[in-house]
Amino acid sequence: MSTRGSYELEGRELIAEAAGLRVQVLTLGPGQAVPWHRHTSITDTFFCLEGSVQITTRAPASEVILMPGDRASVPPPQPHHVAPADGARCRFLIVQGVGEYDYLSEE
């Protein structure tokens, strides 16, 4: 079980981390993405800060595009993929919790 995926990001800023909760600002550059993965017990809550963020899920399949100020959540154990909606740069705040963090690849 991995605690962090191995994928490239333009930026990662840790805002806060405590037992069962983590808050970060992630920046994805052109062509970058958070690959398909899932979590056992935590919910990922996304807040778009800049650009447009596309969150795609499986089981059930859905796609949502966030613009600055929008938010969306992906509950466990739903597989999801995150990328800039327009292929350009995007930046978002992600709140992960409450529970033990894990990253299970779905690639």
GUPANU-221580 format. One record per residue (C-alpha): residue number from 1; residue in three letters; chain; x, y, z. Coordinates in steps of 0.5 Angstrom, whole numbers. Layout:
BEGIN
{pt NUM,"ala","A",{X,Y,Z}}
...
This chain:
BEGIN
{pt 1,"met","A",{0,0,0}}
{pt 2,"ser","A",{3,7,-2}}
{pt 3,"thr","A",{2,13,2}}
{pt 4,"arg","A",{3,18,-4}}
{pt 5,"gly","A",{3,16,-11}}
{pt 6,"ser","A",{9,17,-16}}
{pt 7,"tyr","A",{6,22,-21}}
{pt 8,"glu","A",{9,29,-23}}
{pt 9,"leu","A",{6,35,-20}}
{pt 10,"glu","A",{8,43,-22}}
{pt 11,"gly","A",{7,44,-15}}
{pt 12,"arg","A",{5,41,-8}}
{pt 13,"glu","A",{4,46,-2}}
{pt 14,"leu","A",{2,42,5}}
{pt 15,"ile","A",{-2,47,9}}
{pt 16,"ala","A",{-4,43,15}}
{pt 17,"glu","A",{-3,35,17}}
{pt 18,"ala","A",{-6,32,23}}
{pt 19,"ala","A",{-8,25,25}}
{pt 20,"gly","A",{-13,23,20}}
{pt 21,"leu","A",{-13,30,16}}
{pt 22,"arg","A",{-9,33,11}}
{pt 23,"val","A",{-10,40,7}}
{pt 24,"gln","A",{-5,41,1}}
{pt 25,"val","A",{-5,46,-5}}
{pt 26,"leu","A",{-4,42,-12}}
{pt 27,"thr","A",{-2,45,-18}}
{pt 28,"leu","A",{-2,41,-25}}
{pt 29,"gly","A",{2,44,-31}}
{pt 30,"pro","A",{0,42,-38}}
{pt 31,"gly","A",{-1,35,-39}}
{pt 32,"gln","A",{0,33,-32}}
{pt 33,"ala","A",{-5,29,-28}}
{pt 34,"val","A",{-7,25,-21}}
{pt 35,"pro","A",{-7,18,-24}}
{pt 36,"trp","A",{-13,13,-23}}
{pt 37,"his","A",{-13,12,-16}}
{pt 38,"arg","A",{-18,11,-10}}
{pt 39,"his","A",{-17,11,-2}}
{pt 40,"thr","A",{-20,6,3}}
{pt 41,"ser","A",{-23,11,8}}
{pt 42,"ile","A",{-22,18,7}}
{pt 43,"thr","A",{-26,23,2}}
{pt 44,"asp","A",{-22,28,-2}}
{pt 45,"thr","A",{-26,34,-3}}
{pt 46,"phe","A",{-23,39,-8}}
{pt 47,"phe","A",{-24,47,-8}}
{pt 48,"cys","A",{-21,50,-15}}
{pt 49,"leu","A",{-17,56,-14}}
{pt 50,"glu","A",{-14,57,-21}}
{pt 51,"gly","A",{-16,54,-28}}
{pt 52,"ser","A",{-21,49,-29}}
{pt 53,"val","A",{-20,42,-26}}
{pt 54,"gln","A",{-23,36,-29}}
{pt 55,"ile","A",{-25,30,-24}}
{pt 56,"thr","A",{-27,23,-27}}
{pt 57,"thr","A",{-30,18,-23}}
{pt 58,"arg","A",{-31,10,-24}}
{pt 59,"ala","A",{-37,6,-21}}
{pt 60,"pro","A",{-41,10,-22}}
{pt 61,"ala","A",{-38,14,-28}}
{pt 62,"ser","A",{-38,21,-28}}
{pt 63,"glu","A",{-34,27,-30}}
{pt 64,"val","A",{-35,34,-26}}
{pt 65,"ile","A",{-31,40,-28}}
{pt 66,"leu","A",{-29,45,-23}}
{pt 67,"met","A",{-28,53,-24}}
{pt 68,"pro","A",{-25,57,-19}}
{pt 69,"gly","A",{-30,57,-13}}
{pt 70,"asp","A",{-33,51,-14}}
{pt 71,"arg","A",{-32,45,-10}}
{pt 72,"ala","A",{-33,37,-11}}
{pt 73,"ser","A",{-32,31,-6}}
{pt 74,"val","A",{-30,24,-8}}
{pt 75,"pro","A",{-32,19,-3}}
{pt 76,"pro","A",{-28,12,-1}}
{pt 77,"pro","A",{-27,7,-5}}
{pt 78,"gln","A",{-29,11,-11}}
{pt 79,"pro","A",{-23,11,-16}}
{pt 80,"his","A",{-22,18,-19}}
{pt 81,"his","A",{-17,21,-24}}
{pt 82,"val","A",{-16,29,-23}}
{pt 83,"ala","A",{-13,33,-29}}
{pt 84,"pro","A",{-14,40,-32}}
{pt 85,"ala","A",{-20,41,-36}}
{pt 86,"asp","A",{-17,45,-42}}
{pt 87,"gly","A",{-10,41,-42}}
{pt 88,"ala","A",{-7,48,-39}}
{pt 89,"arg","A",{-5,49,-32}}
{pt 90,"cys","A",{-10,49,-26}}
{pt 91,"arg","A",{-9,49,-18}}
{pt 92,"phe","A",{-14,47,-13}}
{pt 93,"leu","A",{-14,46,-5}}
{pt 94,"ile","A",{-15,39,-3}}
{pt 95,"val","A",{-18,36,4}}
{pt 96,"gln","A",{-17,29,5}}
{pt 97,"gly","A",{-20,26,11}}
{pt 98,"val","A",{-22,24,16}}
{pt 99,"gly","A",{-19,17,17}}
{pt 100,"glu","A",{-12,14,15}}
{pt 101,"tyr","A",{-9,16,8}}
{pt 102,"asp","A",{-7,11,3}}
{pt 103,"tyr","A",{-7,12,-4}}
{pt 104,"leu","A",{-9,5,-8}}
{pt 105,"ser","A",{-7,6,-16}}
{pt 106,"glu","A",{-12,4,-21}}
{pt 107,"glu","A",{-8,4,-27}}
